[in-house]
Amino acid sequence: MMSTTVPMTERNLAHAEAIRMLKARYFRNMDQRDWEAMIDVFVDDAVMDMRSEMAALAHAGLAVDPQAGLIEGQPAILQAMSSALVGTITVHHGHMGEIDILSDNEAGGIWPMRDVILMPEGSPVRQLRGYGHYHERYRRVAEGEWRIAHLRLSRLLIEWI
């Protein structure tokens, strides 16, 4: 469980709300395949850790490298996301985000999540239904906007259909 290290003042509540809006844009942009808008979701040197996700997909027989999944830098993250989702239909939901404001420019968060991924024709499975948590760190950039600096997905359950 996260603990708030900075008091939840009115300003920090505004920071937390901005981070909630950021996470909503992340999910919407991914499901709508709006990669141009996704640029404003990540800092330039962001890190996305999907290693446990790759291992789970490989275990299900999908053609992925189980050792892959640690992606560094905004351009590489966007390329990996757009490539991984070709031919799929996705629905991502995040719920009850725990936001921990660490300073005026740094925060952390944990998001319970659920997703449904309809796989492309010819895949060994038709659909993935997943449940787990996004563990994230955020940074405010020079323009005052919050962005994702580090994202790690941990799955609790995957249903293959």
ROZAVEX-556348 format. One line per 5 residues: number of its first residue (from 1); for each residue x, y, z of N, C-alpha, C, CB. Coordinates in Angstrom, 2 decimals, always signed. Glycine has a CB too. Example, Ala and Ser with C-alpha at 12.3 -4.5 7.8 and 13.67 -1.06 7.14 Angstrom:
<recs>
1> +13.19,-5.69,+7.80,+12.30,-4.50,+7.80,+13.20,-3.30,+7.80,+11.31,-4.47,+9.05; +12.85,-2.25,+7.08,+13.67,-1.06,+7.14,+12.90,+0.03,+7.87,+14.08,-0.60,+5.72 $
</recs>
This chain:
<recs>
1> +0.84,-1.17,+0.00,+0.00,+0.00,+0.00,+0.89,+1.23,+0.00,-0.96,-0.01,+1.21; +0.46,+2.24,-0.72,+1.23,+3.48,-0.81,+0.85,+4.37,+0.36,+0.98,+4.20,-2.16; +1.78,+5.17,+0.79,+1.47,+6.15,+1.83,+1.79,+7.53,+1.28,+2.27,+5.86,+3.15; +0.96,+8.48,+1.61,+1.17,+9.84,+1.13,+2.29,+10.46,+1.95,-0.13,+10.68,+1.22; +3.34,+10.91,+1.25,+4.47,+11.52,+1.94,+4.36,+13.04,+1.97,+5.76,+11.10,+1.28 $
6> +3.49,+13.59,+1.18,+3.25,+15.03,+1.16,+1.78,+15.22,+1.51,+3.61,+15.68,-0.25; +1.45,+16.17,+2.39,+0.05,+16.36,+2.78,-0.86,+16.61,+1.56,-0.07,+17.53,+3.76; -2.08,+16.12,+1.63,-3.03,+16.29,+0.54,-3.70,+17.66,+0.64,-4.10,+15.15,+0.55; -2.93,+18.66,+0.27,-3.43,+20.02,+0.22,-4.31,+20.18,-1.02,-2.27,+21.04,+0.21; -4.92,+21.33,-1.15,-5.73,+21.60,-2.34,-4.87,+21.47,-3.61,-6.36,+23.00,-2.26 $
11> -3.65,+21.96,-3.54,-2.74,+21.87,-4.70,-2.42,+20.41,-5.03,-1.43,+22.65,-4.42; -2.16,+19.60,-4.00,-1.84,+18.20,-4.25,-3.05,+17.41,-4.72,-1.28,+17.56,-2.99; -4.23,+17.79,-4.29,-5.44,+17.17,-4.81,-5.59,+17.49,-6.30,-6.68,+17.65,-4.02; -5.22,+18.72,-6.68,-5.26,+19.09,-8.10,-4.23,+18.27,-8.89,-4.98,+20.61,-8.27; -3.05,+18.04,-8.31,-2.05,+17.19,-8.96,-2.61,+15.77,-9.15,-0.73,+17.14,-8.13 $
16> -3.23,+15.23,-8.11,-3.79,+13.88,-8.19,-4.86,+13.80,-9.27,-4.37,+13.46,-6.83; -5.70,+14.81,-9.37,-6.74,+14.82,-10.40,-6.12,+14.88,-11.80,-7.71,+16.00,-10.19; -5.07,+15.66,-11.95,-4.39,+15.74,-13.25,-3.80,+14.38,-13.63,-3.27,+16.82,-13.21; -3.29,+13.64,-12.66,-2.73,+12.31,-12.93,-3.85,+11.34,-13.29,-1.94,+11.79,-11.71; -5.01,+11.45,-12.64,-6.15,+10.59,-13.01,-6.57,+10.85,-14.46,-7.36,+10.86,-12.05 $
21> -6.59,+12.12,-14.86,-6.93,+12.46,-16.24,-5.88,+11.92,-17.21,-7.06,+14.00,-16.40; -4.61,+11.98,-16.82,-3.52,+11.44,-17.63,-3.74,+9.94,-17.87,-2.15,+11.69,-16.95; -4.06,+9.21,-16.81,-4.25,+7.76,-16.94,-5.47,+7.46,-17.80,-4.40,+7.11,-15.55; -6.52,+8.26,-17.69,-7.70,+8.07,-18.54,-7.31,+8.25,-20.01,-8.82,+9.07,-18.15; -6.48,+9.26,-20.30,-6.03,+9.48,-21.68,-5.19,+8.30,-22.17,-5.23,+10.78,-21.79 $
26> -4.36,+7.76,-21.29,-3.55,+6.59,-21.65,-4.44,+5.45,-22.14,-2.70,+6.12,-20.44; -5.46,+5.11,-21.36,-6.35,+4.01,-21.75,-7.11,+4.34,-23.04,-7.34,+3.71,-20.62; -7.68,+5.53,-23.11,-8.46,+5.91,-24.30,-7.59,+5.95,-25.55,-9.12,+7.27,-24.09; -6.43,+6.58,-25.47,-5.54,+6.67,-26.63,-5.10,+5.29,-27.11,-4.32,+7.52,-26.29; -4.83,+4.39,-26.16,-4.42,+3.05,-26.56,-5.57,+2.33,-27.29,-3.98,+2.23,-25.32 $
31> -6.76,+2.37,-26.71,-7.89,+1.66,-27.32,-8.32,+2.27,-28.65,-9.07,+1.64,-26.37; -8.11,+3.57,-28.82,-8.46,+4.22,-30.09,-7.28,+4.27,-31.06,-8.95,+5.64,-29.82; -6.14,+3.75,-30.65,-4.93,+3.72,-31.47,-4.50,+5.13,-31.88,-5.14,+2.86,-32.71; -4.63,+6.07,-30.97,-4.24,+7.45,-31.23,-2.81,+7.66,-30.74,-5.22,+8.46,-30.53; -1.87,+7.18,-31.54,-0.45,+7.21,-31.14,+0.09,+8.64,-31.10,+0.38,+6.37,-32.10 $
36> -0.43,+9.52,-31.92,+0.00,+10.92,-31.90,-0.34,+11.56,-30.55,-0.67,+11.72,-33.05; -1.55,+11.30,-30.05,-1.95,+11.84,-28.74,-1.19,+11.15,-27.61,-3.46,+11.68,-28.53; -0.79,+9.91,-27.82,-0.07,+9.16,-26.77,+1.30,+9.77,-26.50,+0.08,+7.69,-27.17; +1.84,+10.53,-27.44,+3.14,+11.18,-27.23,+3.11,+12.03,-25.97,+3.51,+12.04,-28.45; +1.99,+12.70,-25.71,+1.88,+13.58,-24.56,+1.57,+12.85,-23.25,+0.82,+14.61,-24.81 $
41> +1.54,+11.53,-23.28,+1.28,+10.74,-22.08,+2.59,+10.38,-21.37,+0.50,+9.46,-22.43; +3.68,+10.22,-22.13,+4.97,+9.77,-21.58,+6.02,+10.87,-21.63,+5.46,+8.54,-22.35; +6.91,+10.89,-20.63,+8.10,+11.74,-20.70,+9.04,+11.14,-21.75,+8.83,+11.87,-19.29; +9.96,+11.93,-22.25,+10.86,+11.48,-23.31,+11.67,+10.24,-22.92,+11.81,+12.59,-23.69; +12.11,+10.16,-21.65,+12.96,+9.05,-21.22,+12.18,+8.01,-20.41,+14.13,+9.57,-20.38 $
46> +10.91,+7.88,-20.69,+10.05,+6.94,-19.97,+10.54,+5.50,-20.13,+8.61,+7.06,-20.45; +10.15,+4.67,-19.17,+10.44,+3.24,-19.19,+9.13,+2.49,-19.01,+11.48,+2.84,-18.07; +8.92,+1.48,-19.87,+7.75,+0.62,-19.76,+8.26,-0.80,-19.53,+6.84,+0.70,-21.05; +7.86,-1.40,-18.42,+8.30,-2.75,-18.06,+7.13,-3.72,-18.25,+8.83,-2.79,-16.60; +7.17,-4.44,-19.35,+6.13,-5.42,-19.69,+6.70,-6.83,-19.72,+5.48,-5.07,-21.05 $
51> +7.80,-7.08,-18.99,+8.44,-8.39,-19.04,+7.52,-9.51,-18.55,+9.70,-8.37,-18.21; +6.77,-9.27,-17.48,+5.87,-10.33,-17.00,+4.75,-10.57,-18.01,+5.28,-9.96,-15.62; +4.32,-9.52,-18.70,+3.30,-9.65,-19.74,+3.81,-10.51,-20.90,+2.89,-8.25,-20.26; +5.04,-10.28,-21.32,+5.62,-11.05,-22.43,+5.73,-12.53,-22.04,+7.00,-10.49,-22.81; +6.13,-12.80,-20.81,+6.24,-14.19,-20.36,+4.88,-14.88,-20.37,+6.85,-14.25,-18.95 $
56> +3.84,-14.18,-19.93,+2.48,-14.75,-19.92,+1.99,-15.02,-21.34,+1.50,-13.82,-19.19; +2.24,-14.10,-22.26,+1.81,-14.28,-23.65,+2.55,-15.43,-24.31,+2.02,-13.00,-24.45; +3.85,-15.55,-24.04,+4.64,-16.65,-24.60,+4.14,-17.99,-24.05,+6.14,-16.45,-24.28; +3.80,-18.01,-22.77,+3.28,-19.23,-22.14,+1.99,-19.69,-22.81,+3.04,-18.99,-20.64; +1.20,-18.74,-23.33,-0.06,-19.08,-24.00,+0.14,-19.49,-25.45,-1.01,-17.89,-23.94 $
61> +1.39,-19.47,-25.92,+1.66,-19.91,-27.28,+1.70,-18.80,-28.31,+0.65,-20.89,-27.68; +1.62,-17.56,-27.86,+1.70,-16.45,-28.81,+3.16,-16.19,-29.16,+1.04,-15.17,-28.22; +3.39,-15.73,-30.36,+4.74,-15.52,-30.88,+5.33,-14.22,-30.35,+4.74,-15.52,-32.41; +5.82,-14.24,-29.13,+6.51,-13.09,-28.54,+7.80,-13.58,-27.90,+5.60,-12.35,-27.50; +8.73,-12.70,-27.73,+9.98,-13.02,-27.05,+9.76,-12.85,-25.56,+11.16,-12.11,-27.56 $
66> +9.78,-13.94,-24.78,+9.51,-13.83,-23.35,+10.56,-13.01,-22.60,+9.43,-15.20,-22.74; +11.72,-12.80,-23.21,+12.76,-11.99,-22.58,+12.61,-10.50,-22.90,+14.13,-12.48,-23.03; +11.75,-10.20,-23.86,+11.55,-8.80,-24.25,+10.60,-8.12,-23.25,+10.97,-8.70,-25.70; +10.36,-6.89,-23.44,+9.36,-6.22,-22.63,+9.87,-5.06,-21.81,+8.74,-7.18,-21.75; +11.17,-4.87,-21.68,+11.68,-3.68,-21.01,+12.00,-2.67,-22.11,+12.95,-4.00,-20.11 $
71> +11.16,-1.63,-22.18,+11.23,-0.69,-23.30,+11.60,+0.67,-22.74,+9.87,-0.63,-24.07; +12.62,+1.29,-23.32,+13.12,+2.55,-22.81,+13.00,+3.65,-23.85,+14.57,+2.41,-22.37; +12.43,+4.77,-23.44,+12.29,+5.94,-24.29,+10.91,+6.01,-24.93,+13.36,+5.94,-25.36; +10.37,+7.21,-24.95,+9.02,+7.43,-25.49,+8.85,+6.90,-26.92,+8.70,+8.91,-25.47; +9.77,+7.18,-27.86,+9.58,+6.65,-29.22,+9.52,+5.13,-29.25,+10.70,+7.14,-30.13 $
76> +10.38,+4.46,-28.49,+10.40,+2.99,-28.47,+9.12,+2.45,-27.84,+11.63,+2.48,-27.69; +8.61,+3.11,-26.82,+7.36,+2.68,-26.17,+6.20,+2.77,-27.16,+7.07,+3.54,-24.91; +6.09,+3.90,-27.84,+4.99,+4.06,-28.79,+5.09,+3.06,-29.94,+4.98,+5.50,-29.33; +6.31,+2.80,-30.42,+6.51,+1.81,-31.48,+6.11,+0.42,-30.99,+7.98,+1.82,-31.96; +6.53,+0.06,-29.78,+6.20,-1.26,-29.24,+4.70,-1.42,-29.04,+6.93,-1.48,-27.91 $
81> +4.04,-0.39,-28.51,+2.60,-0.46,-28.29,+1.85,-0.60,-29.62,+2.11,+0.79,-27.54; +2.19,+0.25,-30.57,+1.47,+0.21,-31.84,+1.70,-1.11,-32.57,+1.89,+1.38,-32.73; +2.91,-1.65,-32.51,+3.21,-2.94,-33.16,+2.49,-4.09,-32.47,+4.71,-3.19,-33.16; +2.48,-4.09,-31.14,+1.88,-5.19,-30.38,+0.38,-5.29,-30.57,+2.19,-5.03,-28.91; -0.26,-4.18,-30.89,-1.72,-4.16,-30.96,-2.27,-4.25,-32.38,-2.24,-2.91,-30.30 $
86> -1.40,-4.44,-33.37,-1.87,-4.56,-34.75,-2.85,-5.73,-34.86,-0.66,-4.76,-35.74; -4.00,-5.45,-35.45,-4.99,-6.49,-35.68,-5.85,-6.84,-34.48,-4.32,-7.70,-36.14; -5.63,-6.18,-33.36,-6.41,-6.47,-32.15,-7.49,-5.40,-31.95,-5.50,-6.55,-30.91; -8.45,-5.76,-31.13,-9.41,-4.79,-30.60,-9.24,-4.87,-29.09,-10.92,-5.10,-31.05; -9.09,-3.71,-28.44,-8.83,-3.71,-27.01,-9.79,-2.80,-26.26,-7.39,-3.28,-26.73 $
91> -10.01,-3.17,-25.01,-10.75,-2.33,-24.07,-9.96,-2.37,-22.76,-12.25,-2.82,-23.87; -9.50,-1.23,-22.30,-8.74,-1.13,-21.06,-9.49,-0.25,-20.06,-7.32,-0.56,-21.32; -9.59,-0.72,-18.84,-10.20,+0.07,-17.77,-9.27,+0.09,-16.56,-11.60,-0.51,-17.37; -9.11,+1.26,-16.00,-8.37,+1.42,-14.75,-9.34,+1.90,-13.69,-7.18,+2.41,-14.91; -9.16,+1.42,-12.48,-10.12,+1.71,-11.41,-9.39,+2.14,-10.14,-11.00,+0.49,-11.12 $
96> -10.01,+3.04,-9.40,-9.60,+3.37,-8.03,-8.10,+3.60,-7.88,-10.03,+2.27,-7.10; -7.54,+4.47,-8.70,-6.11,+4.73,-8.65,-5.68,+5.29,-7.30,-5.72,+5.68,-9.74; -4.61,+4.74,-6.76,-3.99,+5.26,-5.54,-2.87,+6.18,-5.98,-3.45,+4.09,-4.61; -3.01,+7.45,-5.72,-2.02,+8.44,-6.14,-1.24,+8.90,-4.92,-2.69,+9.65,-6.86; +0.06,+8.85,-5.01,+0.94,+9.27,-3.93,+1.76,+10.46,-4.43,+1.88,+8.09,-3.46 $
101> +1.43,+11.66,-3.98,+2.17,+12.86,-4.37,+3.45,+12.91,-3.54,+1.30,+14.17,-4.16; +4.59,+12.83,-4.21,+5.88,+12.80,-3.53,+6.50,+14.19,-3.41,+6.84,+11.88,-4.26; +6.25,+15.01,-4.40,+6.74,+16.39,-4.40,+5.91,+17.15,-5.42,+8.29,+16.47,-4.73; +6.27,+18.39,-5.67,+5.55,+19.19,-6.65,+5.72,+18.64,-8.08,+6.02,+20.64,-6.59; +6.75,+17.82,-8.29,+7.05,+17.33,-9.64,+7.16,+15.82,-9.76,+8.32,+17.94,-10.10 $
106> +6.92,+15.09,-8.68,+7.02,+13.63,-8.72,+5.86,+13.01,-7.98,+8.36,+13.14,-8.13; +5.38,+11.89,-8.52,+4.27,+11.17,-7.89,+4.37,+9.70,-8.27,+2.89,+11.76,-8.31; +3.65,+8.88,-7.53,+3.55,+7.46,-7.83,+2.09,+7.06,-7.86,+4.33,+6.62,-6.80; +1.81,+5.93,-8.45,+0.43,+5.47,-8.50,+0.33,+3.98,-8.74,-0.31,+6.20,-9.56; -0.75,+3.41,-8.23,-1.10,+2.02,-8.50,-2.54,+2.02,-8.98,-0.90,+1.10,-7.23 $
111> -2.77,+1.36,-10.13,-4.09,+1.31,-10.75,-4.55,-0.12,-10.92,-4.06,+2.02,-12.11; -5.56,-0.57,-10.18,-6.18,-1.84,-10.54,-6.73,-1.73,-11.95,-7.32,-2.23,-9.52; -6.57,-2.79,-12.73,-6.98,-2.71,-14.14,-7.66,-3.99,-14.59,-5.78,-2.43,-15.02; -8.40,-3.83,-15.66,-9.01,-4.96,-16.38,-8.91,-4.63,-17.86,-10.52,-5.20,-15.93; -8.55,-5.62,-18.64,-8.54,-5.40,-20.08,-9.09,-6.61,-20.81,-7.13,-5.08,-20.56 $
116> -9.58,-6.34,-22.00,-10.04,-7.38,-22.92,-9.32,-7.12,-24.23,-11.62,-7.36,-23.10; -8.68,-8.15,-24.74,-7.97,-8.04,-26.01,-8.49,-9.12,-26.94,-6.42,-8.17,-25.81; -9.13,-8.68,-28.02,-9.57,-9.61,-29.07,-8.39,-9.78,-30.02,-10.86,-9.10,-29.82; -7.93,-11.02,-30.15,-6.72,-11.31,-30.93,-7.02,-11.34,-32.42,-6.12,-12.64,-30.48; -5.99,-11.10,-33.23,-6.18,-11.15,-34.69,-6.50,-12.57,-35.17,-4.94,-10.63,-35.40 $
121> -7.11,-12.63,-36.32,-7.41,-13.90,-36.98,-6.15,-14.76,-37.06,-7.99,-13.67,-38.40; -6.28,-16.04,-36.75,-5.16,-16.97,-36.84,-4.35,-17.10,-35.57,-4.27,-16.56,-37.94; -4.66,-16.32,-34.53,-3.94,-16.43,-33.26,-4.32,-17.74,-32.57,-4.23,-15.22,-32.34; -3.42,-18.28,-31.74,-3.74,-19.52,-31.03,-4.87,-19.36,-30.01,-2.51,-20.04,-30.33; -5.15,-18.14,-29.60,-6.27,-17.86,-28.70,-7.11,-16.75,-29.33,-5.78,-17.45,-27.26 $
126> -8.39,-16.72,-29.00,-9.30,-15.72,-29.55,-9.29,-14.43,-28.75,-10.71,-16.27,-29.60; -9.16,-14.58,-27.42,-9.36,-13.42,-26.56,-8.57,-13.58,-25.26,-10.85,-13.23,-26.25; -8.09,-12.46,-24.77,-7.46,-12.40,-23.46,-8.31,-11.50,-22.59,-5.98,-11.88,-23.55; -8.62,-11.96,-21.41,-9.25,-11.12,-20.39,-8.26,-11.06,-19.24,-10.66,-11.68,-19.92; -7.81,-9.85,-18.94,-6.76,-9.72,-17.94,-7.15,-8.83,-16.78,-5.52,-9.19,-18.57 $
131> -6.52,-9.11,-15.64,-6.76,-8.38,-14.41,-5.42,-8.19,-13.72,-7.79,-9.12,-13.47; -5.20,-7.04,-13.15,-3.93,-6.81,-12.47,-3.79,-5.37,-12.03,-2.78,-7.19,-13.35; -2.54,-4.90,-12.01,-2.23,-3.55,-11.54,-1.16,-2.91,-12.42,-1.77,-3.58,-10.08; -1.35,-1.64,-12.68,-0.31,-0.80,-13.23,+0.39,-0.13,-12.05,-0.89,+0.26,-14.26; +1.70,-0.23,-12.00,+2.53,+0.44,-11.00,+3.28,+1.53,-11.75,+3.53,-0.57,-10.25 $
136> +3.07,+2.78,-11.37,+3.60,+3.89,-12.17,+4.28,+4.95,-11.33,+2.50,+4.52,-12.99; +5.20,+5.65,-12.00,+5.78,+6.87,-11.46,+5.53,+7.97,-12.48,+7.33,+6.71,-11.15; +5.28,+9.17,-11.98,+4.93,+10.30,-12.83,+5.91,+11.44,-12.58,+3.47,+10.76,-12.57; +6.05,+12.28,-13.60,+6.90,+13.46,-13.50,+6.20,+14.63,-14.18,+8.31,+13.21,-14.13; +6.30,+15.80,-13.57,+5.77,+17.01,-14.23,+6.85,+17.57,-15.12,+5.30,+18.08,-13.20 $
141> +6.48,+17.86,-16.35,+7.43,+18.41,-17.32,+7.39,+19.94,-17.24,+7.11,+17.92,-18.76; +8.28,+20.57,-17.99,+8.44,+22.03,-17.93,+7.13,+22.77,-18.14,+9.45,+22.48,-18.97; +6.25,+22.23,-18.96,+4.97,+22.90,-19.24,+3.98,+22.75,-18.08,+4.35,+22.34,-20.52; +4.36,+22.02,-17.04,+3.49,+21.83,-15.89,+2.56,+20.64,-16.01,+2.69,+23.05,-15.67; +2.65,+19.90,-17.12,+1.80,+18.74,-17.34,+2.43,+17.50,-16.71,+1.58,+18.51,-18.86 $
146> +1.60,+16.64,-16.14,+2.05,+15.36,-15.60,+2.15,+14.36,-16.75,+1.08,+14.85,-14.50; +3.18,+13.52,-16.68,+3.38,+12.47,-17.67,+3.89,+11.21,-16.97,+4.38,+12.92,-18.78; +3.72,+10.09,-17.63,+4.20,+8.81,-17.09,+5.70,+8.71,-17.32,+3.45,+7.60,-17.73; +6.45,+8.44,-16.25,+7.90,+8.27,-16.34,+8.28,+6.79,-16.30,+8.60,+9.02,-15.21; +7.52,+5.98,-15.58,+7.79,+4.55,-15.47,+6.47,+3.82,-15.30,+8.77,+4.24,-14.28 $
151> +6.29,+2.76,-16.06,+5.06,+1.96,-16.02,+5.44,+0.50,-15.98,+4.13,+2.27,-17.24; +4.86,-0.23,-15.04,+5.04,-1.69,-14.97,+3.68,-2.33,-14.78,+6.02,-2.09,-13.80; +3.37,-3.32,-15.59,+2.11,-4.05,-15.48,+2.37,-5.37,-14.77,+1.47,-4.28,-16.88; +1.60,-5.62,-13.72,+1.66,-6.93,-13.05,+0.27,-7.56,-13.14,+2.13,-6.80,-11.55; +0.21,-8.75,-13.66,-1.05,-9.46,-13.84,-1.35,-10.32,-12.62,-1.01,-10.33,-15.11 $
156> -2.61,-10.33,-12.23,-3.08,-11.24,-11.19,-3.75,-12.46,-11.80,-4.05,-10.52,-10.24; -4.41,-12.24,-12.94,-5.16,-13.31,-13.58,-5.29,-13.01,-15.08,-6.57,-13.48,-12.92; -5.10,-14.03,-15.88,-5.36,-13.94,-17.31,-6.27,-15.10,-17.67,-4.03,-13.96,-18.15; -7.38,-14.77,-18.34,-8.29,-15.78,-18.84,-8.11,-15.84,-20.36,-9.79,-15.47,-18.45; -7.79,-17.00,-20.88,-7.62,-17.21,-22.31,-8.88,-17.86,-22.84,-6.37,-18.08,-22.62 $
161> -9.46,-17.28,-23.86,-10.69,-17.81,-24.42,-10.46,-18.16,-25.89,-11.85,-16.79,-24.28 $
</recs>
